[in-house]
Amino acid sequence: MKIGYARVSTKDQNLDLQIDALKENACEKIYTDKITGAKKERPEFDKALDQLRKGDTLVVWKLDRAGRSLKHLIELVENLDEDGVGFISLKENIDTTTSTGKLVFHIFAALAEFEKDIIRERTQAGLTAARARGRVGGRPKLMDGKKVAMAKTMMAAKNIPVKDICKALGISRSTLYRVIKED
């Protein structure tokens, strides 16, 4: 039996395209979620997995509909394989019920992992080059040493309301308290 699963990330998005593709692929049951893929709790996905038996196939429109991450997707497909359940991704044309499909899936997974590593390396190289040029990442500091000293003096005076100190320095109450605490 083919069991389909479709998911969109927000309530405003439409499942029709995915459902139509799953029906075209002869899915007898289709489970749908309107929830972000990053969430662990995907109730309809869990129901679909519970329905799968040896010889069944889980069908999704696209790989990212099933897995929260590459690692999760690989674990999912391996678990399905151990249970004798196939996996089909329509968009990528992957069918793990065939030896070629298994190979293609693992090549896709390896390429995705490789791409992630390259992006990480480029990001690190870019940050290192920026630091070498004196650039520092992150948000700019709202208060320099002068402003911190002024804030401390005003706070020590005890007669100036915190609201007025914040207004004079152009900062929020939480920034004022954090800077005083850090120093």
VOPAGU-2260 file (C-alpha; in pm, 1 decimal, decimal comma):
REM VOPAGU-2260
SITE   aa  ch    i         X         Y         Z
SITE  MET   A    0       0,0       0,0       0,0
SITE  LYS   A    1     121,5     350,7     -80,3
SITE  ILE   A    2      71,6     601,3     199,7
SITE  GLY   A    3     120,1     966,8     113,8
SITE  TYR   A    4     227,0    1254,9     333,0
SITE  ALA   A    5     193,8    1623,8     249,0
SITE  ARG   A    6     298,6    1921,9     459,8
SITE  VAL   A    7     301,1    2298,1     437,3
SITE  SER   A    8     469,7    2525,2     689,3
SITE  THR   A    9     191,4    2775,9     755,4
SITE  LYS   A   10    -185,8    2770,0     775,4
SITE  ASP   A   11    -200,3    3016,5     481,8
SITE  GLN   A   12     -27,1    2777,5     241,6
SITE  ASN   A   13    -218,2    2530,2      26,3
SITE  LEU   A   14    -171,5    2151,0      17,6
SITE  ASP   A   15    -354,4    2096,8    -314,8
SITE  LEU   A   16     -46,2    2062,5    -536,4
SITE  GLN   A   17     107,8    1798,3    -310,1
SITE  ILE   A   18    -218,3    1608,8    -258,6
SITE  ASP   A   19    -285,6    1599,6    -634,8
SITE  ALA   A   20      63,5    1459,7    -698,8
SITE  LEU   A   21      18,5    1194,9    -427,0
SITE  LYS   A   22    -320,0    1090,5    -569,5
SITE  GLU   A   23    -166,2    1066,3    -917,9
SITE  ASN   A   24      89,8     829,7    -769,2
SITE  ALA   A   25    -188,3     598,9    -642,8
SITE  CYS   A   26    -158,7     672,8    -270,0
SITE  GLU   A   27    -444,7     498,8     -91,3
SITE  LYS   A   28    -418,9     710,1     224,1
SITE  ILE   A   29    -287,4    1064,4     251,1
SITE  TYR   A   30    -192,4    1237,7     575,1
SITE  THR   A   31    -142,1    1614,5     590,4
SITE  ASP   A   32       7,0    1861,8     836,2
SITE  LYS   A   33       8,1    2239,6     838,3
SITE  ILE   A   34     308,4    2285,5    1061,0
SITE  THR   A   35     673,2    2382,9    1020,8
SITE  GLY   A   36     902,4    2092,6     939,3
SITE  ALA   A   37    1144,5    2196,5    1214,6
SITE  LYS   A   38     894,2    2092,7    1481,5
SITE  LYS   A   39     935,7    1746,9    1627,9
SITE  GLU   A   40     562,5    1705,8    1675,6
SITE  ARG   A   41     399,6    1640,7    1341,0
SITE  PRO   A   42      89,9    1444,9    1443,6
SITE  GLU   A   43     -26,9    1339,2    1097,1
SITE  PHE   A   44     324,4    1236,9     994,3
SITE  ASP   A   45     342,7    1017,9    1304,2
SITE  LYS   A   46       6,4     862,9    1212,0
SITE  ALA   A   47     133,8     792,3     860,3
SITE  LEU   A   48     442,6     620,3    1001,5
SITE  ASP   A   49     225,9     413,4    1237,9
SITE  GLN   A   50      15,8     291,0     942,7
SITE  LEU   A   51     314,6     163,3     744,0
SITE  ARG   A   52     366,8    -213,4     731,0
SITE  LYS   A   53     624,6    -433,4     560,5
SITE  GLY   A   54     584,7    -396,3     184,6
SITE  ASP   A   55     422,9     -50,4     209,9
SITE  THR   A   56     572,3     267,6      67,1
SITE  LEU   A   57     576,9     618,6     213,2
SITE  VAL   A   58     535,3     875,8     -63,8
SITE  VAL   A   59     615,7    1245,7     -28,0
SITE  TRP   A   60     605,0    1522,8    -284,9
SITE  LYS   A   61     955,1    1648,6    -196,3
SITE  LEU   A   62    1233,8    1528,9      36,5
SITE  ASP   A   63    1206,1    1826,5     271,5
SITE  ARG   A   64     842,3    1738,4     345,2
SITE  ALA   A   65     954,6    1426,7     536,8
SITE  GLY   A   66    1281,8    1519,1     707,1
SITE  ARG   A   67    1349,1    1801,7     949,8
SITE  SER   A   68    1716,7    1785,9     854,8
SITE  LEU   A   69    1941,1    1576,5     637,6
SITE  LYS   A   70    2040,3    1365,1     936,5
SITE  HIS   A   71    1675,2    1310,5    1027,8
SITE  LEU   A   72    1584,6    1222,0     668,6
SITE  ILE   A   73    1862,6     963,7     641,3
SITE  GLU   A   74    1760,8     809,8     975,7
SITE  LEU   A   75    1398,3     799,6     861,9
SITE  VAL   A   76    1477,6     623,0     534,8
SITE  GLU   A   77    1710,3     377,1     711,0
SITE  ASN   A   78    1440,5     297,5     970,6
SITE  LEU   A   79    1182,3     249,2     695,6
SITE  ASP   A   80    1422,6      19,7     509,7
SITE  GLU   A   81    1481,4    -188,6     824,7
SITE  ASP   A   82    1103,3    -229,3     857,5
SITE  GLY   A   83    1073,0    -336,1     493,1
SITE  VAL   A   84     903,9      -8,7     394,7
SITE  GLY   A   85     994,1     183,7      79,8
SITE  PHE   A   86    1027,6     559,5      38,8
SITE  ILE   A   87     941,5     766,1    -267,6
SITE  SER   A   88    1006,1    1135,1    -323,6
SITE  LEU   A   89     817,7    1247,2    -633,2
SITE  LYS   A   90     994,6    1577,0    -704,1
SITE  GLU   A   91    1346,7    1429,6    -684,7
SITE  ASN   A   92    1233,9    1103,5    -851,4
SITE  ILE   A   93    1379,3     887,4    -574,5
SITE  ASP   A   94    1236,5     541,1    -508,5
SITE  THR   A   95    1420,6     338,8    -241,7
SITE  THR   A   96    1227,3      25,3    -335,4
SITE  THR   A   97    1479,6      -9,9    -617,6
SITE  SER   A   98    1856,2     -50,5    -586,4
SITE  THR   A   99    1907,6     249,8    -815,9
SITE  GLY   A  100    1672,5     456,4    -597,4
SITE  LYS   A  101    1871,2     365,5    -286,4
SITE  LEU   A  102    2192,3     468,0    -458,2
SITE  VAL   A  103    2044,3     798,4    -577,6
SITE  PHE   A  104    1910,2     872,7    -229,4
SITE  HIS   A  105    2251,2     818,8     -70,0
SITE  ILE   A  106    2422,6    1027,0    -338,5
SITE  PHE   A  107    2172,1    1311,0    -277,7
SITE  ALA   A  108    2232,8    1283,2      96,6
SITE  ALA   A  109    2611,1    1287,8      51,2
SITE  LEU   A  110    2592,4    1587,5    -183,7
SITE  ALA   A  111    2368,9    1776,9      58,1
SITE  GLU   A  112    2612,5    1706,9     342,8
SITE  PHE   A  113    2904,0    1814,8     122,0
SITE  GLU   A  114    2723,3    2138,9      29,9
SITE  LYS   A  115    2652,8    2212,5     396,0
SITE  ASP   A  116    3021,8    2161,6     483,1
SITE  ILE   A  117    3134,4    2388,6     197,4
SITE  ILE   A  118    2895,6    2663,2     309,7
SITE  ARG   A  119    3027,7    2631,0     665,1
SITE  GLU   A  120    3389,9    2651,5     541,1
SITE  ARG   A  121    3316,4    2957,6     325,1
SITE  THR   A  122    3140,7    3128,8     612,5
SITE  GLN   A  123    3434,0    3063,8     846,3
SITE  ALA   A  124    3683,1    3185,2     583,4
SITE  GLY   A  125    3477,6    3501,0     529,1
SITE  LEU   A  126    3460,4    3572,1     901,5
SITE  THR   A  127    3835,4    3516,7     939,7
SITE  ALA   A  128    3908,7    3752,0     647,6
SITE  ALA   A  129    3675,2    4016,5     792,4
SITE  ARG   A  130    3842,1    3992,3    1135,4
SITE  ALA   A  131    4184,8    4027,5     971,0
SITE  ARG   A  132    4061,4    4356,4     825,2
SITE  GLY   A  133    3944,6    4474,9    1165,8
SITE  ARG   A  134    3574,7    4409,8    1118,4
SITE  VAL   A  135    3388,3    4258,6    1407,5
SITE  GLY   A  136    3055,9    4083,2    1357,3
SITE  GLY   A  137    2742,7    4123,1    1562,3
SITE  ARG   A  138    2534,4    4417,6    1663,4
SITE  PRO   A  139    2713,3    4745,4    1725,3
SITE  LYS   A  140    2748,6    4847,9    2089,8
SITE  LEU   A  141    2499,2    5115,4    2190,7
SITE  MET   A  142    2715,7    5249,2    2470,4
SITE  ASP   A  143    3084,5    5331,7    2468,0
SITE  GLY   A  144    3293,7    5387,6    2782,0
SITE  LYS   A  145    3182,2    5752,4    2813,1
SITE  LYS   A  146    2812,4    5665,5    2801,3
SITE  VAL   A  147    2860,5    5385,5    3055,5
SITE  ALA   A  148    3039,5    5624,5    3293,7
SITE  MET   A  149    2760,2    5881,9    3244,9
SITE  ALA   A  150    2494,5    5620,0    3312,8
SITE  LYS   A  151    2669,3    5512,4    3634,4
SITE  THR   A  152    2701,1    5871,5    3752,4
SITE  MET   A  153    2334,3    5941,1    3680,6
SITE  MET   A  154    2224,6    5617,9    3852,5
SITE  ALA   A  155    2439,9    5697,3    4156,9
SITE  ALA   A  156    2275,1    6038,3    4188,8
SITE  LYS   A  157    1951,0    5860,6    4292,8
SITE  ASN   A  158    1742,2    6170,4    4209,0
SITE  ILE   A  159    1716,0    6110,0    3832,7
SITE  PRO   A  160    1440,4    5869,2    3726,0
SITE  VAL   A  161    1557,0    5568,2    3520,8
SITE  LYS   A  162    1317,1    5672,2    3244,9
SITE  ASP   A  163    1497,0    6009,2    3212,5
SITE  ILE   A  164    1842,6    5845,9    3214,1
SITE  CYS   A  165    1735,7    5615,5    2931,1
SITE  LYS   A  166    1591,0    5903,8    2732,8
SITE  ALA   A  167    1904,4    6115,8    2778,1
SITE  LEU   A  168    2133,4    5832,7    2664,6
SITE  GLY   A  169    1902,1    5703,9    2390,4
SITE  ILE   A  170    1884,6    5350,1    2526,0
SITE  SER   A  171    1621,4    5115,9    2664,9
SITE  ARG   A  172    1573,4    5035,3    3032,0
SITE  SER   A  173    1696,9    4678,1    2979,3
SITE  THR   A  174    2014,0    4803,3    2805,8
SITE  LEU   A  175    2083,1    5039,6    3096,3
SITE  TYR   A  176    2047,1    4766,2    3357,5
SITE  ARG   A  177    2248,1    4516,9    3152,1
SITE  VAL   A  178    2538,2    4762,9    3102,3
SITE  ILE   A  179    2542,9    4854,9    3471,2
SITE  LYS   A  180    2537,0    4486,2    3567,8
SITE  GLU   A  181    2811,0    4388,2    3316,2
SITE  ASP   A  182    3044,9    4660,0    3430,9
